[in-house]
Amino acid sequence: AEWEYACRNGEKSDKYSWGNNLPSGNIADEALKAKYPDWKIWTGYNDGYVYTAPVGSYKVSEAGLYDMSGNVWEWVEDVYAADAYSKHSRNNPIYTGSGERRVYRGGGWSRNPQNVRCSLRYYYTPGFRNNSVGFRLKYVK
């Protein structure tokens, strides 16, 4: 819930971290389509990167955050449950029930528009890894 709040730029109901309009992030686009012609993409957009982009390559969100939608999926603390939203307490929005799978959010460089929405949650076991899952940090002085 905290991650989604940050992705939606606070109290807003933004669909993506950049808002509800054209993208500003590293997602499945024309650059990816040139390398992988059969993949579904966000047509008419080219972020300039086939794979991951350096942190901060795109504009900062209204919440002051980079790369919340696209680039790499980000692990969050929640244990995955399909009905987790109904199990949260208002003062502790982290679902800590039992289960082996953990949630990751935000989509990655290879994801089409429906998979980079702020509301999308995906899951895997904590040992899972690939080139589109992790977390991104940028140090700003």
SULDA-V394180 format. One record per residue. N is the residue number from 0. RES is the residue in one letter. SS is DSSP state (2 for helix, 1 for strand, 0 for the rest). PHI is phi in degrees with one decimal (999 if undefined). PSI is psi in degrees with one decimal (999 if undefined). Layout:
BEGIN
N;RES;SS;PHI;PSI / N;RES;SS;PHI;PSI
END
This chain:
BEGIN
0;A;0;999;-39.2 / 1;E;2;-65.3;-42.5 / 2;W;2;-62.1;-45.7 / 3;E;2;-63.8;-39.9 / 4;Y;2;-58.8;-45.2 / 5;A;2;-65.5;-42.8 / 6;C;2;-62.8;-38.7 / 7;R;0;-81.3;5.2 / 8;N;0;65.8;46.2 / 9;G;0;85.6;-132.3 / 10;E;0;-73.5;-5.7 / 11;K;0;-70.7;167.1 / 12;S;0;-113.7;42.1 / 13;D;0;-61.3;140.0 / 14;K;0;-75.4;-36.6 / 15;Y;1;-126.3;165.3 / 16;S;0;-66.5;-23.9 / 17;W;0;-86.8;-3.2 / 18;G;1;117.9;-147.2 / 19;N;0;-114.8;5.8 / 20;N;0;-104.5;-150.5 / 21;L;0;-60.2;148.7 / 22;P;0;-70.1;158.3 / 23;S;0;-144.6;78.1 / 24;G;0;-178.4;176.8 / 25;N;0;-93.8;100.7 / 26;I;0;-134.8;178.2 / 27;A;0;-64.8;118.0 / 28;D;0;-148.2;-164.7 / 29;E;2;-62.3;-34.6 / 30;A;2;-62.6;-41.8 / 31;L;2;-68.5;-41.0 / 32;K;2;-61.8;-34.3 / 33;A;2;-62.2;-33.6 / 34;K;2;-89.8;-35.3 / 35;Y;0;-126.8;81.7 / 36;P;0;-58.2;-24.3 / 37;D;0;-89.4;-5.3 / 38;W;0;-78.0;147.7 / 39;K;0;-78.0;135.8 / 40;I;0;-135.1;174.1 / 41;W;0;-87.6;98.3 / 42;T;0;-63.3;138.6 / 43;G;0;84.6;6.5 / 44;Y;0;-124.3;137.3 / 45;N;0;-135.6;111.1 / 46;D;0;-85.0;-7.6 / 47;G;0;89.5;-1.5 / 48;Y;0;-130.6;132.8 / 49;V;0;-77.3;-43.2 / 50;Y;0;-111.1;-149.4 / 51;T;0;-64.4;153.2 / 52;A;0;-112.4;153.9 / 53;P;0;-57.5;142.2 / 54;V;0;-56.9;136.7 / 55;G;0;82.8;14.8 / 56;S;0;-72.4;-17.4 / 57;Y;0;-119.5;168.6 / 58;K;0;-63.4;149.9 / 59;V;0;-72.4;146.9 / 60;S;0;-73.7;169.6 / 61;E;0;-61.7;-24.2 / 62;A;0;-83.6;-1.7 / 63;G;0;83.7;21.7 / 64;L;0;-114.8;151.5 / 65;Y;0;-109.1;147.9 / 66;D;0;58.6;33.8 / 67;M;0;-72.3;-32.3 / 68;S;0;-113.1;121.2 / 69;G;0;89.6;-171.0 / 70;N;0;68.9;-79.3 / 71;V;0;-137.6;147.7 / 72;W;1;-62.7;144.5 / 73;E;1;-115.3;126.6 / 74;W;1;-66.6;139.8 / 75;V;1;-123.5;172.4 / 76;E;1;-73.8;-24.6 / 77;D;1;-58.1;141.0 / 78;V;1;-78.0;139.2 / 79;Y;0;-77.6;134.1 / 80;A;0;-148.6;133.9 / 81;A;0;-57.7;-32.0 / 82;D;0;-106.3;29.8 / 83;A;2;-58.0;-37.5 / 84;Y;2;-60.7;-32.2 / 85;S;2;-78.9;-11.6 / 86;K;2;-100.2;-12.6 / 87;H;0;-65.4;147.0 / 88;S;1;-94.3;153.0 / 89;R;0;-62.8;-36.2 / 90;N;0;-87.9;-10.7 / 91;N;1;-140.1;84.3 / 92;P;0;-75.6;7.6 / 93;I;0;-90.6;126.1 / 94;Y;0;-86.2;117.8 / 95;T;0;-117.7;20.8 / 96;G;0;-62.1;-174.5 / 97;S;0;-79.7;156.3 / 98;G;0;146.1;150.5 / 99;E;0;-87.3;-22.6 / 100;R;1;-89.2;142.4 / 101;R;1;-115.0;158.3 / 102;V;1;-90.6;141.2 / 103;Y;1;-130.8;152.6 / 104;R;1;-134.9;163.9 / 105;G;0;98.2;-12.4 / 106;G;0;70.9;178.2 / 107;G;0;-139.6;-175.4 / 108;W;0;-58.6;-22.7 / 109;S;0;-100.4;12.2 / 110;R;0;-103.3;140.6 / 111;N;0;-81.0;175.5 / 112;P;2;-53.0;-41.6 / 113;Q;2;-65.9;-22.6 / 114;N;2;-97.3;6.5 / 115;V;0;-118.2;14.3 / 116;R;0;-67.5;147.1 / 117;C;0;-59.3;-29.9 / 118;S;0;-81.1;-15.8 / 119;L;0;-73.5;130.7 / 120;R;1;-120.0;136.4 / 121;Y;1;-127.2;172.1 / 122;Y;1;-149.6;156.8 / 123;Y;1;-163.6;173.9 / 124;T;1;-76.3;150.9 / 125;P;0;-56.6;-25.2 / 126;G;0;-80.5;-6.7 / 127;F;0;-66.4;139.5 / 128;R;0;-154.1;150.6 / 129;N;0;-162.4;-173.4 / 130;N;0;-81.1;9.4 / 131;S;0;-130.0;18.1 / 132;V;1;-128.0;136.3 / 133;G;1;165.0;-136.9 / 134;F;0;-157.2;156.5 / 135;R;0;-121.5;137.7 / 136;L;0;-127.2;143.7 / 137;K;0;-135.6;124.3 / 138;Y;0;-87.2;125.7 / 139;V;0;-120.2;124.1 / 140;K;0;-77.7;999
END
